[in-house]
Amino acid sequence: MRCRHCGTTLQHSLIDLGMSPLCESFITEDQLDAPETYYPLHARVCHSCWLVQLPEFVSPAHIFTEYAYFSSYSTTWVAHAGRYCEMIKGRLGLSPKSFVVELGSNDGYLLQHFVGLGVPVLGIEPAANVAETARQAGVPTLNAFFGPETAAQVVAETGHADLIVANNVLAQVPELNDFVAGMAHLLAPEGVVTIEVPHLERLMAENQFDTIYHEHFSYISLLVAERIFAQHGLTVFDLEELPTHGGSLRVYLSHRASRHPVSIRVADMLAQERRAGLEMLSTYFNFAGRIERTKRELLSVLIKAREEGKRVCGYGAPGKGNTLLNYAAIGTDFLDFTVDRNPYKHGRYTPGMHIPIHPVEAIDDSKPDYILILPWNLKDEIVQQMRHVGRWGAKFIVPIPSVSIVDPNKLFS
């Protein structure tokens, strides 16, 4: 296996999470007794460019034929997108004469805000079912995978983009160099690209191993990102640290010849990552032991709850949750069911562990003693929305970065 960026032979393991099904391959009832395909979930690190990555066992075309993730079902995420659109419109002076393109635009959760602000947009989304949802919501969307050919098509039909948005999509691209080359071609001479990506430093520091799954091919630090972008004539000129997805970077890019001044924040973050050891193999070798301890802690809590006769369910059916459930072998012997706000998932079962997925109201009907929050990055939103479960004494279990119990009665007393 060779590095998808620099081509170096990969010799070093970050973490081997065993065999796991695709995390968004939710099972219907009539598929429960059918064979299920599992793939190795083994992340490796390149000692040349320091890109952490998974091999491409399944093509993006297979993953995104029908996709189960719709961004609009997270109130927090939609609000985050709205704040970004207001900010970047003011920062760049976007107007009805501008052109904004979002790559991996999902169901239009972000671009809808630009539409409301009167800024012309185009979403590029590979999942046909999700792209159609965006179009029905009034967001112009091209159903395609992005690369140099798609970029050339958009330029020919509409022109270059003044702003390209790529939030949480870089990790899902196996052909990284093609993707970035397409961005460079699509971007106007003084245009800006903003990319939001979960930060590898935070992933490792806070044991966020469940964000490793087959649909995420790469795990990014600024040290790595800067090298990839530079190869295609793009310069990192600013960045922000964000709380989203357990800790993300928002990276600002421009053409190397553009007039955007480079912020000191870029050099500061590169120095921070070097201090954190992201250019030292020993840092990566220490990761696996911490993950194994987190798994044991979570299983201990669930075993104790079950031995005491407590009822336990899950909240959410995110991709990361399925990595956690399969790695720790948490099935219906631990969780009676899980719930999700996305109706697409109702009546289906989680891949691998086959935990039934119900509407959120199922929690009120069954009144469990513990609720395991699988999208732990949204724990504040979920605990706030579900605070009423404290009336019957229910508590939340948060698995990452370390296992903790949250009592809503103590939070909101």
N, C-alpha and C positions, 0 to 999 in steps of 0.2 A: 504494500500500500504506500502510495506517495502523497505528499502534501498537496492539497488542491490549490495552494497559492504558488509555492516556490518549487514544487516537484521533488523535494528532498525525500528520501526513503524514511518512513516513520518507524522509529525503533523504540519509542518510550510510551508507556501507558500512563494515563491520568487516573482512570477508574474503569473497572470492568463491572457493570451492573447486571451481568448475566444475559439471559435470553428474554426478549420482550416483544410483544406484538406492537404494531403501529399504534401510537397513542390516541389517534383520532378515529380509529376503526371500530366504532361502536357497533355492538352486536344486536340484531333483532331477535325476537323470541324464536323464530323458526330456524335461526342459525346456531342456537345454543349447543346442539349436538353435532355440529359440523366441525371438521378439522380447522384449526386456527394456525396461521403462519407466524412463527416467532423468528426474530433476527437477533444477532449479537448486539448488545448495547455497550460497546467498549470504546471509550473516548481516549484518543492518543494526542500527544503534544509533539509538534515539530521542533527539534532542537536548533533549527536554522532560523526560522522566522517567528517561532513561538505561537503559531496558530494551533489552537485546540480544536479537534475535529473528529467527526464520525465518518466512516466510509459510507458511500452511497449504495445501500443495499436495494433501495426502492427508488424509482425515478420520481421527480416532482409531478410528472404527468399522472402517475398512479395515485399519489397522495392527494392531489388537488382535483381529481375528477369530480368528486362530490365531497365538500369539506364541511365539517360539523361546527366550526368555530365562527361565531358572529360577534363582532366587537361591540355592537350596540347593546348587548345584554348586560354590560357592565356600566352602571351609572358613573362610577369613578372614572372609567376610561374615556367615556364620551365627554365628561366635563374637562378632563385633561386635554383632550383634543381641541375643545372649544377655546380654552385659555391659550393654547399654542397658536391657533389661527388668529386670534385677536392680537397677540404679541408680534407674530412674524409679519402680519399685514402692516402694522405700524413701523416695525424695524426696517422693512424693505420698501415701504411706500407702495404696496401693491394696490392696483386700481382695476377698473373694468378693462383697461388696456393690457393688463398682465396676463400671464398664462401659468397656471399651477398644475403640475402633474404629481400624482401620488402613485408610488409603486407598491403593489400589495395592498390595494386600497380597501379590501374586504367589503363590507356592506355599505360603504359610504359614510361611516360614523364620523370621519374627520372632514372629508371634502364637503359635506352638507353645510358645515359652518362657513366655508368660503363661498358657497352658493348663496347663502344668506347675506354675505357681505358684498355680493355683487362682483366677485372675482371669478373669471372663467377658469374652469377646471377640467381635468380628465383623470379618471382613475384607470389604472391598469391592474387587473385582478385575474389570476390564473384559474380560480375555482368558478365554474360556470354558474352553479346554483347561487353562490354568494354575489357574483357580479350582477346577476339578474335582480336580486334583492336591491342592490344599489341603484340600478336603473329605474326600478319601480319607485324608488324614493326621490327621483329627480336628479340623480348624480350621473352625468355622462361617464360611462365605463366601458373600457375595451377589455374583452375577455381574451387574455393572452399572457404567455410567459414573457418576461422582459429580458432583453439583451440587445446587441447591436442592431439586429434586423428590425425589431419592434421600435427601437429608438429612431431608426431611419424612416420608418413608416410614419411615425408621429410628426417628425420634423417636416417631411414632405407634405403632409396633409394640413398641419396646424402651425408649424414653426417651432422654434426653440423655446424651452421652458425657462421662465424667470425664477421659478422655485420648483425644485424637485424634493418631494417628501418621501422618505423611506423608513417607516417606523416598524421595528421588529420584523424586518423582512430579510436583512442581510444574512442572518443565521440560517434561513431556509433556502439559500441558494447554493447548490452544489458547484456551479460554474462561476465562482466568485469573480474571476478576472473578466469574463464576458459581461457579467452584470455591471461591474464598475465601468468597463469600457463603454457600455450603452449609456450610462449616466453622463459620462464625459461628452459623448456625441450629442445627447439631447439638451445639455445645459447651454443656455445663452452665454455669450462672452463675459458679461458681468453678473451672471446668474448665481444662485446659491442652492446648494444641496443641504438639507438637514436630515440626519440619520439618527434614529434612536435605537440603541442596542443594549441588551443586558450586559453589564460590565463584568468581565471575567474576574477581575480582582474581588468584587463583591460576591460573586458566585462561590469562589474558593474560600474567602474569609468567613462566609456565613453558611457554609455547608448546603448551598442551594443545588444539590445534586439532582433534584427532580426536574430541573429545567433542562437536563440532558435527555433528549429523546430523538428518535430517528428523523423526525421532521425538522429538527434543528441540526444542520450539518456542521456548523462552525460556532465557536465561542470566542468572543472578541475582546481584546484589550486595545487601548489607544496605541500602544507600541506596534501592534500588528496592523491595526487599521491604517495608521499613517503610512506604513510600507506599501500596503495594497493600493491605496489611493495615489501615492506618489508615482507608482509605476504607470499610471494612466493620466498623469498630468494634473492631478487634483491635489490641492493643498488644504490641510486642516488649519482654519484660521481662528476658530473659537470653539468652545465647548461649555456645556453645563452638566452638572450632576443632578440626576433626577431620582425621586424615590420609587418610581414605577418598576414593576417586575422585580422587586427586591433590591433595586439599585441599578440604574441605567445611566448611560452617557448620551447626551444629545450633542452630536458632532456637526459643526458647520464646515462646509467645503466650498471651494471656488476653484476656477481654473488658476493654474500657477501664474499666469500673466495678468490676472485681474488686480483691481485696486483695493481689495479688502485687506485692512491691516490685521496682522496676526496678534491675537491676545496673549498675554503672559500666562493665561490659564492653561494653554496648550503645553508649554514647557513645564509648568508646575505639575500637571497630571503625568507627563512622561517621567518626571523625576520621582513622583509618588509611586508609580508602578515599578520602577527599578528598585526603590527602597523595599517594596513589598516582595521582591524576589521573582518577578515575572520573567526575568531573563536568567533564571537559575533552575536547573533541573530538580534540585533538592526540594524546591517549593512544591512542585507538582507531585513528587513522590510521596509527600506527607499527607496528601489529600485523602487517599483511600481509607486510612485508619480512622479519620474523623467521621467519615460517612458511615462506616460500620458501627461506630458508637451511637450515632443518631438512630440508626435502624434498631439497635437493641433497646434503646430508651423508649422508643415509640411502642415496640412490641410489648415491653414490660408494662406500660400503662394500659394498653388494650387487654392484655391477659388478665391483669388485676381487676379491671372493670368487669370483664366477663365472669371471672371467678366469683365476684361479688353479686352476680345476677343483674348487672346493670345493662340497660339497653343502649346501644351505640349505633349512630348512623353517620353518614358523611354529609357535607355540604359542598356542592359543586362537582362537576365532572370534567375538569380541565385536562389538557394533555399532560401537564406536570403531575397531576394526581395519579395518572395511570402508570407513570414511571415509579412513583412511590409505592403504589399498591402492588405492582408486580415484583419489584425488587424485594419488598419485605413480605411478600406472599400474604397480603391482607385481603381475604375474601369474605364471603358471607358468614364465615365462622366468627368474624370480628365485627363487620358492619352489616346491619340488617338491610340497608339500602343507602343510596345517596340521592340528593336532590339537585336540580339545576333550574335556572331561570329560562334556559333555552328550550322551547317546546320541541325542537328537532330531536332532542335527546330523550324526551319522555317516552317511556315504554321500551327503551333500549337497555343494553347492559354494557358495563365497562369492558374493554378488551382484556382478555387474559383471565381476570378474576371474576368476571360475570356478575358484578354487583348491580342490582336493578336500579334504574334511574327514574325518579318520580318528580312531579312538580313540587315546588317549595312547600306547598300547603300540607304535604304528607308529614312534615315535622310536627305541625299542630295536631294532626290526627293521632300520631303514635306517641307523642310526648316522650322522646328518648331522654336518657340521663346525660349522655355525652354526645357532642356533635363534633366530628373531626373535620376541620376546615382544610379542604384540599387545595383551593387557590389561596394559600396563606398570604400571598402578596396583596390580597383584597380583604384581609382579616378585619381591618377597621370598618370598612363598608359593611361587611357581613354581620359583624357583631352589633353594629348600630341598627341595621335593618331587622335583626332577629333578637333584639334585646328582650323581647317579651317572653322568651323561653325561660328566663329566670323565674317566672311566676311559678313554674312547677319544679324549680330547682336544677334545671339543666345547666351544664357547663360546656364550654368549648375547649377542644384540644387543638393546639397549634403545633404542627410538627417541625417547622423550620424557623430559625436556624438551629434551635434546640427545642425539645419538647416542653411545652408549657400548658398550663390549665388556666383558662380565663373564665371568671365568674361574673356574668353580667350584672348581678345584684350588687357586687362590690364596685363595678365601674360606674353604674348609673344610680347609685343610692343617694 
